[in-house]
Amino acid sequence: KELKEYGRGLSSKPVIVAINKVDLTETKQNIDKIISEFSYINVKIYPISAATGEGIEELMIDVMKLLEDNPKIIEFEPKIPTKIFTIQNLPNKNIVFKDRAVLEKKQ
């Protein structure tokens, strides 16, 4: 619901749900209940542990596949091209470059 309200096509994008800390007893005991809370969105749930690495490989493989199958879509182009400044076309000639730093020229 929140993603639909936000707009910008987020509600139509692929979803990944990872449940962390499955190495903890409390999480292990409640993992089925936690997973059932997400049943309404019909996505695969990834129980993982950042501490032990459990489930991380499967998650990363599926994330990479998802990214390959869903290339980035450019939603807009800038109306005004970004100007790239060089030393020759600086708008403020009072700037001095020294040792990779930009310093204001003292007058």
C-alpha positions, 0 to 999 in steps of 0.5 A: 500500500505504501509503495503504491501511494508513493508512486513512481512505479515502485509497486510494480518493481520486483520485491525481495524479502530477507529476514536477518538474525536467523542464527538467534534462537528467538528468530528460529522459533518464530521464523514460520510466523514471520514468513506467514506475515509476508504471505499476502505479497507472494514472494520468496522469503530469504531467511539469512544470518549476516553473522554466520552467512547462512542463506546469504549465497542463495540470496545473492544469487537470486538478487543477481538474477533479478537484476539481470532480468530487470535492467535499470530503466531511465525514467527521465533525462535532465532538461538542462545538460550538466556543464563540465568545468575545466580549468580553461572554462571556470566561471570564477577566475579567482580559484587556484588549484594546488595539490588536488585542492581548490583554494580561493585566490587571495586578492 
